[in-house]
Amino acid sequence: MTLAERPDLGSAVYAIPYPADSPRFMAGSLTSLLVRGRRVARRWPELVVALLDRGVPVARGIMVPFRGREPFPARGWDEVAVWAAEDALDGVAPDAACALEIAVHPGYQQRGLSSVVLAAMRDAVAAAGLSSLVIPVRPPGKAAVPLLPMAEYAFAVRRDGLPADPWLRTHVRAGGRIEGVASCSATVQAPLASWREWTGLGFDREGVAVVPGALAPVLVSVVHDYAVYVEANVWVSHRV
Ligand SMILES: CC(C)(COP(=O)(O)OP(=O)(O)OC[C@H]1O[C@@H](n2cnc3c(N)ncnc32)[C@H](O)[C@@H]1OP(=O)(O)O)[C@@H](O)C(=O)NCCC(=O)NCCS
């Protein structure tokens, strides 16, 4: 269902938690403030989908509409979140949807629900009269190899030709097409005090820091009191 059909379930849909080991520092993304809280659900409830188990939301997919420009910008998630906000402010009619988040309740993971969410998202996009669905996919498994370039990780395949990464594999199995790497898709720049609080790490050395849950290294400047994280994602398009 979508929140346009069941507005009463908004709180429960947004209360579906992330796994306990999810990185806290992603909340430091400035761009994500544009779409924080239930703003997307208030404005575009038809683009927030959820799966119910006996009436209780157990998975969600959140999308924003935008007018397609260059199809797959290198600044991925951040860029499309800004485009969606700009289009809404300027009254520009959208023709595409971009997924910002897909989450399955930790107690319901590894049961194949993510592809059901993807199918529901495609249906919602079609019902909203939009012609395409694009996703800057964040493969959480990449955190195991933070120093490997995303371009190498994303295109690694198994013997059967499907992506080696399980989350990318799910998208491809669901009919998604890998379009390329969004090399600077999500960024977090913050003073070292914030990084220390988010991670419990010292951030007391200049240079590159490997942070649990990060898909890429964090660049640290002790002298200038900030660290910057630039995360690559993988552009995937789904037919609707
Ligand atoms: C990513 C996520 C949506 C996957 O949902 P899910 O319903 O658990 O996934 P599925 O059961 O459909 O499994 C999809 C594939 O991933 C694999 N998989 C799922 N969880 C896995 C894990 N923890 N480790 C390794 N592989 C895993 C499955 O085996 C399956 O691959 P296969 O069919 O080729 O075997 C879910 O883990 C999640 O909500 N994570 C937190 C939020 C997040 O990171 N979202 C993605 C970025 S927005």
The ligand as an SDF file (V2000), in Angstrom:
LIG
                    3D

 48 50  0  0  0  0  0  0  0  0999 V2000
   19.1520   -4.0110    2.0080 C   0  0  0  0  0  0  0  0  0  0  0  0
   17.8120   -4.5860    2.4670 C   0  0  0  0  0  0  0  0  0  0  0  0
   16.6970   -3.6550    2.0040 C   0  0  0  0  0  0  0  0  0  0  0  0
   17.6220   -5.9850    1.8770 C   0  0  0  0  0  0  0  0  0  0  0  0
   16.3370   -6.4360    2.2520 O   0  0  0  0  0  0  0  0  0  0  0  0
   16.0010   -7.9790    2.5090 P   0  0  0  0  0  0  0  0  0  0  0  0
   14.5150   -8.1320    2.3670 O   0  0  0  0  0  0  0  0  0  0  0  0
   16.6090   -8.4330    3.7650 O   0  0  0  0  0  0  0  0  0  0  0  0
   16.7390   -8.7010    1.3010 O   0  0  0  0  0  0  0  0  0  0  0  0
   16.3140  -10.0460    0.6090 P   0  0  0  0  0  0  0  0  0  0  0  0
   15.8590  -11.0550    1.6210 O   0  0  0  0  0  0  0  0  0  0  0  0
   15.3470   -9.7100   -0.4900 O   0  0  0  0  0  0  0  0  0  0  0  0
   17.7000  -10.5140    0.0160 O   0  0  0  0  0  0  0  0  0  0  0  0
   18.2720   -9.8820   -1.0930 C   0  0  0  0  0  0  0  0  0  0  0  0
   19.6050  -10.5260   -1.3730 C   0  0  0  0  0  0  0  0  0  0  0  0
   20.5250  -10.1090   -0.3750 O   0  0  0  0  0  0  0  0  0  0  0  0
   21.0190  -11.2370    0.3470 C   0  0  0  0  0  0  0  0  0  0  0  0
   21.1290  -10.7850    1.7330 N   0  0  0  0  0  0  0  0  0  0  0  0
   20.1440  -10.2500    2.4880 C   0  0  0  0  0  0  0  0  0  0  0  0
   20.6460   -9.8820    3.6730 N   0  0  0  0  0  0  0  0  0  0  0  0
   21.9630  -10.1780    3.6520 C   0  0  0  0  0  0  0  0  0  0  0  0
   23.0130  -10.0470    4.5970 C   0  0  0  0  0  0  0  0  0  0  0  0
   22.8180   -9.4900    5.7920 N   0  0  0  0  0  0  0  0  0  0  0  0
   24.2460  -10.4410    4.2490 N   0  0  0  0  0  0  0  0  0  0  0  0
   24.4720  -10.9950    3.0250 C   0  0  0  0  0  0  0  0  0  0  0  0
   23.5100  -11.1500    2.0900 N   0  0  0  0  0  0  0  0  0  0  0  0
   22.2670  -10.7600    2.4110 C   0  0  0  0  0  0  0  0  0  0  0  0
   20.0430  -12.3340    0.1230 C   0  0  0  0  0  0  0  0  0  0  0  0
   20.6420  -13.6040    0.2250 O   0  0  0  0  0  0  0  0  0  0  0  0
   19.5710  -12.0320   -1.2930 C   0  0  0  0  0  0  0  0  0  0  0  0
   20.4960  -12.4750   -2.2760 O   0  0  0  0  0  0  0  0  0  0  0  0
   20.2120  -13.8440   -3.0730 P   0  0  0  0  0  0  0  0  0  0  0  0
   18.7440  -13.8690   -3.3680 O   0  0  0  0  0  0  0  0  0  0  0  0
   21.0160  -13.7370   -4.2890 O   0  0  0  0  0  0  0  0  0  0  0  0
   20.6050  -14.8940   -2.1390 O   0  0  0  0  0  0  0  0  0  0  0  0
   17.7770   -4.7160    4.0180 C   0  0  0  0  0  0  0  0  0  0  0  0
   18.9070   -5.4420    4.4410 O   0  0  0  0  0  0  0  0  0  0  0  0
   17.7340   -3.3930    4.7690 C   0  0  0  0  0  0  0  0  0  0  0  0
   16.6570   -2.8610    5.0180 O   0  0  0  0  0  0  0  0  0  0  0  0
   18.8960   -2.8450    5.1730 N   0  0  0  0  0  0  0  0  0  0  0  0
   18.9500   -1.5820    5.9050 C   0  0  0  0  0  0  0  0  0  0  0  0
   18.6300   -0.4120    5.0090 C   0  0  0  0  0  0  0  0  0  0  0  0
   19.5250   -0.3630    3.7990 C   0  0  0  0  0  0  0  0  0  0  0  0
   20.7360   -0.4800    3.9110 O   0  0  0  0  0  0  0  0  0  0  0  0
   18.9210   -0.1870    2.6180 N   0  0  0  0  0  0  0  0  0  0  0  0
   19.6620   -0.1440    1.3690 C   0  0  0  0  0  0  0  0  0  0  0  0
   20.1410    1.2190    1.0620 C   0  0  0  0  0  0  0  0  0  0  0  0
   18.8250    2.3970    0.9280 S   0  0  0  0  0  0  0  0  0  0  0  0
  1  2  1  0
  2  3  1  0
  2  4  1  0
  2 36  1  0
  4  5  1  0
  5  6  1  0
  6  7  2  0
  6  8  1  0
  6  9  1  0
  9 10  1  0
 10 11  2  0
 10 12  1  0
 10 13  1  0
 13 14  1  0
 14 15  1  0
 15 16  1  0
 15 30  1  0
 16 17  1  0
 17 18  1  0
 17 28  1  0
 18 19  1  0
 18 27  1  0
 19 20  2  0
 20 21  1  0
 21 22  1  0
 21 27  2  0
 22 23  1  0
 22 24  2  0
 24 25  1  0
 25 26  2  0
 26 27  1  0
 28 29  1  0
 28 30  1  0
 30 31  1  0
 31 32  1  0
 32 33  2  0
 32 34  1  0
 32 35  1  0
 36 37  1  0
 36 38  1  0
 38 39  2  0
 38 40  1  0
 40 41  1  0
 41 42  1  0
 42 43  1  0
 43 44  2  0
 43 45  1  0
 45 46  1  0
 46 47  1  0
 47 48  1  0
M  END
$$$$
